[in-house]
Structures are given as structure tokens and as C-alpha cells.
Amino acid sequence: MKILITGAQGQLGTELRHLLDSRDIAYRGTDAHDLDITDEKAVDQYFKDYQPDLIYHCAAYTAVDKAEDEGKALNQKVNVDGTRILAKAAAAIDATLVYISTDYVFDGDKKDIYTVDDQTAPRNEYGRAKYEGEQQVQKYLKKYYIIRTSWVFGEYGHNFVYTMLDLAKTHKELTVVDDQYGRPSWTKNLAEFMTFAVDQKLAYGIYHLSNDNSCNWYEFASA
């Protein structure tokens, strides 16, 4: 099986590469420098040459706050247009696509755990773009896994944990909100589930993956 990882240098892509390396599984990892997923001609040619059987789509614009204004166009370009281009290219060669989505596709009003059948209602630009990415995957592909996750953190890349650690070096006191709740999700567990879904041939469709238990941002920062 030929495996392609987009966003291979990001925090999730890096985790996934290490996981596959530990299992002696061959793959090809790309980032924006060697494969611009928003360039349809480049993607089509790349897929034509490499002919991947499986694409782990880890490339994404993840600056949630910036997506509201200065990063709005890039958010749309990467998370919607780039995903559409990849989905079409994957469909053309009958490949399987694993797309990472987010809990931001929901409005956050539900008091209980969100299920895959709950009504989507994104309230910010990032959530809207990731949901539109889901729709592009479903429109062009039959062989796909959409995995929604939340509050991703891990050893590699930039995330909330490293932000708090860096701020702690220069501030005697940190102020963190305590009225927003979520489920932190470790990149290693996310990577493991991505490969599990493929290896175990789970039914194609939408899945939710996070770690056990919830907390607010203050509790996460304190921990």
C-alpha cells in the first residue's frame, strides 16, 4: 500500500510519521514546500505520479482566532479548497482519504457528549471551513474516514500546552478562562486511531475521537 501524509511536518503529521516508522511502515510525507494542496494541477500531477492508495490528510490551517479576520482567506483556501482538491484527486484513483475535522463544527450548546449524528452548527470561521471540508470529502469520495477531534496537544509542533509553558517562563501569574469546556486529545492517540480505522477496515464515515474526561482551559493550564 502506498501511503501519503499531507502536513507531515505539523504536530499530528509528525506524530503519525513516528508511529508508522515504529511499525516499519513505508509512507511519503509532504508539506507545503513540496506539495501545495491548494494547487489543483500540482496535486493532480503528484497523485498521477505517485498513485497513493491511502492519504492521511493532516494539513490544515488551525489558527482559530486568526481565521475570523486576518487569516480568513487562508483558512478557506487550505481547509476548504485544499481538501476539495485532495478529495477529487483521491477519487480519481480510488484512494482512501482520512480527513481530520474538529468539534468546532458544533455550536457548543449541548450539555452532553456530541455524537456523530448530532446537528452541525459551526459558530466560527474555522469550524465552518472544516465542516465545508467534510462536505467536500463526502461529495467526491465513498472511501473516507472523517475524524472529529478536540483540543489537540502533543510532543511536536505548537499547541496550548507549549503556549502555557512558554508564558510561564516570563510571567509570574497566568490568566486563563474557566468557562469553556472540552476534551484534550493527545496526538499519539489520534494517530493510533487513524491507523486503527484503516487497518481494521472500519466502516467508512464519520468518527469522533478524544481522550477521556473533560476540563476547562483553566484546569488544562493548571495541569
N, C-alpha and C positions, 0 to 999 in steps of 0.2 A: 504493500500500500504506500502510495506517495502522499506525504503529509506536508501541508503548507501552514505556517503560522504567520498571520499578519500582526503587526505591532509586537514583534518578537523581543524588542528591547525595553518594552514597558514593564510595569510591575507584575502584571499577570502573565504576559508573554515570557518574561524571564523565568518565572516560577514554572511555567509549563515546559520550557526548554530543559530546565534542570530535572524535572520529573521524567521526561522522555529520555534524557541522557542516562539517568539512573537505571532505566529499563532497557538500555541499548536499542532504543527505537529510533530509526533514522527519520529525519524531517528536514525541511528547508525553512529557515526563519527569515522574514523580511521586515523592514521598517520603511519609513517614508523616503529614505535616501535611495533605496534600491527598488522599491515598488510603491508608487504613488497611487493609492487605491481610488483617488478621485479622478484619475486619468483613464478613461474608458479604453482607449486604444492601447495604452501600455498594459493594462490589466488583461485585456483580451489576448494580446500577444504573449504575455507571460504565461497565461493559462494554456495557450495553444502549444507553447514550447515545453512546459513542464508537465502538463496534464495531471494535476493533483487529483487524488481520489477523495481527499478529506481536507477541509480548510477549517482551522481554528481561527476564527475572526476575533482577535484581541485588540486590534487597532481601534482607537476611539478618541474623541475629544471629550475630556472628563472634567473640565473646569466649569463646574455647575454654576457658580456665581457669575463668572465672566460670560457665560452663554446667554445671559439676559441682555447684554449690551455690546461691549467691545468684541466679544467672541461669538456673537450670534451667527454671523455668516459662516464662520469656520465650523461651528457646531453643526449647522445644516449641511455644509459641504462634506464633512467627514462622516457624521453619524447617519445621514440620510442618503446623500448621493453616493458616497463611497460604498455603503452597504448595498445599495441597489446595483451598482456596477459589479460588485463581487458576486451577488446573488445571481445575476444574469449570466455571468461568466461561468459560475459553478453549474448552473442549469444546463448550459450549452454542452458540458462534458459529463453530465450526470454525476457530479461530485456531491458529497455531503458537506453541509456547512453548519458549523457550531457558532452561534451568534450570542454574545454576552449582552444582556439587557440589564434593566435596573428596576428597583422598587419605585422609582420616581414616575413610572407610568401610571401609578395610582395617586389619588388625591390626598391620602393620609388621614382621612376622617374615620376609617374603620377602627374600632376598638380591639378587634380580634385579629388573628393572623390572616393575611391575604392569601387566597388560593388562586390557582391559575384560571379559574372560571369567573373570578370577580371582575366587575366592570372597570375598565381602564378610564382614567380621567386625569391626565398629567396637568400639573399646575405651573410648571416652569418650562423654559425653552429646552433644557437638557432632557427632561422627561418626555416632552413632545417629540423631540428629534429621535430619541431612542425608540419610542413607540412607532414612529413612522418607519424606522429601520426594521422593526419587527414586521410591519406590514409589507415591506419590500421583500423580505425573506419569504414570507408566506405567499406572496403574489407569484414569485418566479420559481420557487422550489417545492418539491414534495419531500425531499430528503434533507431535513434540517432539525436542529435542536436549538431552541431559543431558551437560554438560561438566564432568568432574572435573579439578580443578587443585590446585596445592600452593604453599605459602609465597608467597602473593601480595604483591607490593610494587609501588609506582608513585609517580608525582609527587603524586598527590592523596590526601587522607584520611590515616588513621592506619595505620601498618604498622611492621614490625620495623626497617626502615632508619631511619625518623624517630625511633623509640624509642632506638636506639643513638646517633644524632646528638644527641638531647636530653640523654641521660645523659652523653655525653662533655663537655658544657658544664659540668657540675657535679662530675664525678668524674675523678680523675687516672688511675684504673685501673678497668676493667670486667671482670667475671667472667661468662663465657658458657659454657654446656655444649658439650662436643665429642663427645658420644656419641649424638646424634640427627641423622640424615642425611635430606636431602630435596632437592627441586629447586625453587629460587626461580623464580617465574613473574611476568614483567612484565605489568602491567595492559594495556599497549598491545598486546602480542602476544595476550593473551587476548581483548581486544575485537576485534582483527582476525580471530581465528579464529571468534568468534561470528558476525560478519557474513559471513565466508567460507562457513561451513556453510550459511547461509541463501541467499546469493547463488548459490552453486554447486549448490544443491539436493542436498546430500549426503544419503545415506540416513538416515532418521530412526533415532535410537537413542542409544547411549552412546559418548562420546569422551573420551580423555584428552589434556590439553594442559598442557605445562610447557616451560620453556626447556631447552636442552641442558646436560648435566653436572650433577652433584650435589655437595653440600658439607655440612658440619655447621654448626650455628649459630655456633660459634666462627669458622669460616672465613668465613661470611657477614658476621658482625660486623666481622671484620678487614678484609675487602674494602670 
